[in-house]
Amino acid sequence: MSEQMNLTLKVWRQKNKNEKGRFVTYQAKEISEDMSFLEMLDVVNEENTKKGEDPIYFDHDCREGICGMCSLVINGRPHGPEYGTTTCQLHMRHFHDGQTIVIEPWRAAAFPVLKDLAVDRTAFERIQQAGGYININTGGVPDANEIPIPKRIADQAFESATCIGCGACVAACKNASAALFVSAKIAQFAHLPQGQTERYERAQAMVDQMDAEGFGSCTNTGACEAECPVGIKLDNIALMNKEYFTAKLFREEDIH
């Protein structure tokens, strides 16, 4: 039989990005240790609804650790205390009876609060759009598995492509840098032969868009990698910097 616990929640409430927010205290009672963190919030919202109060607004979708929508800072850590775990896959057994839990949204100027715990992450979409499409002269279109790619290269590209774009790297960074996310999206194409045509143009366009969105600079503290729920590596940032500066050199040569 699962244990039950009573918790005190200090939740950030904010009507929209233009209004000031504040912490509001809630009591979460008879919470099963087998519940996920989001299920616990569902229980609290049911009680709020019964009382005629506005439910706590938070993002979620798949609840399977795939989409990255469940963006909560829990006791100061993006996605909570467990390594390699999204909020929706975090279970209440990792907390204890009587504990106080502080719940906040991602904190970044480029991620304005929509309401309560939900933020606008469309800046990530604009960065990916800046990268554009992949152009490759294939002649007759070959099957993807007919293009020879060494396993080491394929593995590197796949590891970068596993980034779910949740924004935990931004929330963890003291500078609110998006370097880990952007570098993963650049790296997944830079490793593959299909991504070579606009390789350097893509890197420059995406980094420039990242700066335009208002994200901070990377100072290599490593907090992003430590809090990433899918384990994206810091090595990608080194690759991004190499791609970006190579693009700058090519452009200088073209000018002169």
ZATORLO-723800 format. One record per residue (C-alpha): residue number from 1; residue in three letters; x, y, z. Coordinates in Angstrom, 1 decimal. Each point is the difference from the previous one (the first is absolute). Layout:
# ZATORLO-723800
NUM;ALA;X;Y;Z
...
***
This chain:
# ZATORLO-723800
1;MET;0.0;0.0;0.0
2;SER;1.4;3.4;-1.0
3;GLU;0.9;2.6;2.5
4;GLN;-1.9;3.3;0.1
5;MET;1.3;3.4;0.9
6;ASN;-1.1;3.5;0.7
7;LEU;2.0;2.8;-1.6
8;THR;0.2;3.8;0.0
9;LEU;0.3;1.5;-3.5
10;LYS;1.2;3.5;-0.6
11;VAL;-1.1;0.6;-3.6
12;TRP;0.8;3.0;-2.3
13;ARG;-3.3;1.6;-1.1
14;GLN;0.0;2.7;-2.8
15;LYS;-2.9;1.0;-2.2
16;ASN;2.1;1.0;-3.0
17;LYS;3.4;1.3;-1.0
18;ASN;-1.0;3.6;0.7
19;GLU;-1.1;-0.5;3.6
20;LYS;2.1;-0.7;3.1
21;GLY;-0.1;-3.5;1.3
22;ARG;0.3;-1.4;3.6
23;PHE;0.3;-3.2;1.8
24;VAL;-3.3;-1.5;1.4
25;THR;0.0;-2.8;2.6
26;TYR;-2.1;-3.1;-0.5
27;GLN;-0.4;-3.2;2.0
28;ALA;0.2;-3.3;-1.9
29;LYS;-1.6;-2.6;2.2
30;GLU;0.0;-3.8;-0.2
31;ILE;2.4;-0.1;-3.0
32;SER;1.0;-3.6;-1.0
33;GLU;3.7;-0.6;-0.5
34;ASP;-0.9;-1.7;-3.3
35;MET;-1.4;3.1;-1.5
36;SER;2.0;2.0;-2.5
37;PHE;0.7;3.7;0.8
38;LEU;-2.6;1.1;-2.6
39;GLU;-2.6;-2.3;1.5
40;MET;0.7;1.5;3.4
41;LEU;-0.7;3.5;-1.6
42;ASP;-3.2;-1.4;-1.6
43;VAL;-1.2;-1.0;3.5
44;VAL;0.7;3.5;1.3
45;ASN;-1.8;1.5;-2.9
46;GLU;-3.1;-2.2;0.6
47;GLU;-0.1;1.5;3.6
48;ASN;0.5;3.5;-1.4
49;THR;-2.9;-0.5;-2.4
50;LYS;-2.3;-1.3;2.7
51;LYS;0.8;3.1;2.0
52;GLY;-0.8;2.2;-3.0
53;GLU;3.7;1.1;-0.3
54;ASP;2.0;0.3;-3.2
55;PRO;1.9;-3.2;-0.7
56;ILE;3.8;0.2;-0.2
57;TYR;0.9;0.3;-3.7
58;PHE;2.9;-2.2;-1.2
59;ASP;1.2;-1.5;-3.3
60;HIS;-0.3;-3.7;-0.8
61;ASP;-0.7;-2.2;-3.0
62;CYS;1.3;-3.6;-0.3
63;ARG;0.8;-0.6;3.7
64;GLU;2.4;-2.7;-1.3
65;GLY;3.3;2.0;0.2
66;ILE;0.0;0.6;-3.8
67;CYS;-1.2;3.4;-0.8
68;GLY;1.6;2.2;2.6
69;MET;-3.1;2.1;0.7
70;CYS;0.0;-0.6;3.7
71;SER;2.3;2.9;0.8
72;LEU;0.1;0.6;3.8
73;VAL;2.8;1.1;2.3
74;ILE;-0.4;-2.1;3.1
75;ASN;1.9;1.0;3.1
76;GLY;2.4;1.9;-2.1
77;ARG;0.7;-2.7;-2.6
78;PRO;-1.5;-0.2;-3.5
79;HIS;-2.2;-3.2;-0.2
80;GLY;0.7;-0.7;3.7
81;PRO;2.6;-1.9;2.0
82;GLU;0.4;-3.2;-2.1
83;TYR;2.7;-0.1;-2.7
84;GLY;-1.1;-0.8;-3.5
85;THR;-3.7;0.4;0.8
86;THR;-2.7;2.3;-1.3
87;THR;-2.6;1.4;2.4
88;CYS;-2.7;-2.2;-1.3
89;GLN;2.1;-3.1;0.8
90;LEU;1.0;1.2;3.4
91;HIS;-1.8;-2.0;2.7
92;MET;-1.0;1.2;3.5
93;ARG;2.0;-2.8;1.6
94;HIS;3.0;2.4;-0.4
95;PHE;-1.6;2.3;2.6
96;HIS;-1.0;-0.5;3.6
97;ASP;-2.9;0.6;2.3
98;GLY;-0.2;3.6;1.3
99;GLN;2.4;1.3;-2.6
100;THR;-0.3;3.5;-1.5
101;ILE;0.3;0.1;-3.8
102;VAL;0.7;3.3;-1.9
103;ILE;-1.3;-0.1;-3.6
104;GLU;0.9;2.7;-2.5
105;PRO;0.0;0.5;-3.8
106;TRP;3.1;0.2;-2.2
107;ARG;1.8;3.3;0.8
108;ALA;1.3;1.7;-3.1
109;ALA;-0.7;3.3;-1.8
110;ALA;-0.4;-2.0;-3.3
111;PHE;-2.6;-2.2;1.7
112;PRO;-2.8;2.5;1.1
113;VAL;-2.5;-1.4;2.3
114;LEU;-3.4;-0.8;-1.6
115;LYS;-1.7;-0.9;3.2
116;ASP;1.1;-1.4;3.4
117;LEU;2.5;-2.8;-0.9
118;ALA;-0.3;0.1;-3.8
119;VAL;2.4;2.0;-2.1
120;ASP;0.2;1.0;-3.7
121;ARG;2.8;-2.1;-1.6
122;THR;-0.7;0.9;-3.6
123;ALA;3.5;1.6;-0.1
124;PHE;1.3;-3.6;-0.4
125;GLU;-2.2;-0.4;-3.0
126;ARG;1.2;3.2;-1.6
127;ILE;3.6;-1.2;0.5
128;GLN;-0.7;-3.3;-1.7
129;GLN;-1.8;1.8;-2.8
130;ALA;3.1;2.2;-0.5
131;GLY;1.9;-3.1;-0.8
132;GLY;-2.1;-0.6;-3.1
133;TYR;-0.3;-3.2;-2.0
134;ILE;2.6;-2.5;-1.2
135;ASN;0.7;0.2;-3.7
136;ILE;1.8;-2.9;-1.7
137;ASN;0.3;-0.9;-3.7
138;THR;-1.1;-3.6;0.1
139;GLY;-1.0;-0.5;-3.7
140;GLY;-2.4;-2.9;0.5
141;VAL;-1.0;0.0;3.6
142;PRO;1.8;-2.9;1.8
143;ASP;-1.2;-1.8;3.0
144;ALA;1.4;1.4;3.2
145;ASN;1.6;-3.2;1.0
146;GLU;2.0;-0.1;-3.3
147;ILE;2.1;3.0;0.9
148;PRO;3.1;-1.4;1.7
149;ILE;0.6;1.6;3.4
150;PRO;2.5;-1.3;2.5
151;LYS;-1.6;-1.3;3.2
152;ARG;2.1;2.4;2.1
153;ILE;-1.3;3.0;-1.9
154;ALA;-3.6;-1.3;0.0
155;ASP;0.2;-0.5;3.8
156;GLN;1.3;3.6;0.5
157;ALA;-2.8;1.4;-2.2
158;PHE;-2.6;-2.1;1.8
159;GLU;1.2;1.0;3.5
160;SER;-0.4;3.7;-0.9
161;ALA;-3.3;-0.6;-1.7
162;THR;-1.5;-1.4;3.3
163;CYS;-0.3;3.6;1.3
164;ILE;-3.7;0.5;0.8
165;GLY;0.2;3.8;0.1
166;CYS;-1.4;0.3;3.5
167;GLY;2.1;3.0;1.0
168;ALA;1.4;-1.5;3.3
169;CYS;3.5;1.0;-1.2
170;VAL;-1.1;3.7;-0.1
171;ALA;-1.7;-0.3;3.4
172;ALA;3.1;-1.5;1.5
173;CYS;2.5;2.5;-1.4
174;LYS;0.8;3.0;2.1
175;ASN;0.2;2.0;-3.3
176;ALA;-3.2;-1.5;-1.4
177;SER;2.0;-1.3;-3.0
178;ALA;-1.5;-2.2;-2.7
179;ALA;3.4;-1.2;-1.2
180;LEU;-0.6;-3.7;0.8
181;PHE;-3.3;-0.1;-1.8
182;VAL;1.2;1.9;-3.1
183;SER;3.3;-2.0;-0.2
184;ALA;-2.0;-3.3;0.1
185;LYS;-2.2;1.2;-2.9
186;ILE;3.1;1.1;-1.9
187;ALA;2.0;-3.2;0.8
188;GLN;-2.7;-2.4;-1.1
189;PHE;0.4;1.3;-3.6
190;ALA;3.7;0.9;0.0
191;HIS;1.0;-3.6;0.5
192;LEU;-2.0;-1.4;-2.9
193;PRO;0.8;0.2;-3.7
194;GLN;-3.6;1.2;-0.7
195;GLY;0.7;3.1;2.1
196;GLN;3.2;1.2;-1.6
197;THR;-1.4;2.3;-2.7
198;GLU;-1.0;2.9;2.3
199;ARG;2.1;-1.2;3.0
200;TYR;1.7;3.2;0.8
201;GLU;-2.9;2.3;-1.1
202;ARG;-2.3;-2.0;2.3
203;ALA;2.3;0.4;3.0
204;GLN;0.4;3.8;-0.5
205;ALA;-3.8;0.5;-0.5
206;MET;-1.0;-2.0;3.0
207;VAL;2.6;1.6;2.4
208;ASP;-1.0;3.5;-1.3
209;GLN;-3.6;-0.8;0.7
210;MET;0.8;-1.3;3.4
211;ASP;1.7;3.4;0.8
212;ALA;-2.9;1.9;-1.5
213;GLU;-2.5;-1.8;2.3
214;GLY;1.8;1.3;3.1
215;PHE;1.6;-3.2;1.4
216;GLY;3.1;0.5;2.0
217;SER;3.6;-1.0;-0.8
218;CYS;1.5;-3.4;0.8
219;THR;2.7;0.0;2.7
220;ASN;0.4;-3.8;0.1
221;THR;-1.1;-0.6;3.5
222;GLY;-1.5;-3.3;-1.0
223;ALA;-3.3;0.5;1.8
224;CYS;-1.9;-0.5;-3.3
225;GLU;1.5;-3.5;-0.5
226;ALA;-0.6;-0.9;3.7
227;GLU;-3.7;0.8;-0.2
228;CYS;-0.8;-1.2;-3.5
229;PRO;-2.6;-2.8;0.3
230;VAL;1.4;-1.8;-3.1
231;GLY;3.7;0.5;0.6
232;ILE;1.0;2.3;-2.8
233;LYS;3.8;0.4;0.2
234;LEU;1.9;3.3;0.5
235;ASP;2.3;-1.1;-2.9
236;ASN;-2.7;1.2;-2.4
237;ILE;0.7;3.6;1.1
238;ALA;3.6;-0.3;-1.0
239;LEU;-1.1;-1.3;-3.4
240;MET;-2.5;2.9;-0.4
241;ASN;2.7;2.6;0.7
242;LYS;2.3;-1.7;-2.5
243;GLU;-2.8;0.0;-2.6
244;TYR;-0.9;3.7;0.7
245;PHE;3.6;1.3;-0.2
246;THR;0.7;-2.0;-3.1
247;ALA;-3.1;1.6;-1.6
248;LYS;1.4;3.4;1.0
249;LEU;3.3;-0.7;-1.6
250;PHE;-1.6;-1.2;-3.2
251;ARG;-2.0;3.2;-0.1
252;GLU;3.1;2.1;0.5
253;GLU;1.8;-1.8;-2.8
254;ASP;-3.0;0.7;-2.3
255;ILE;0.0;3.7;0.8
256;HIS;3.7;0.3;-0.7
***
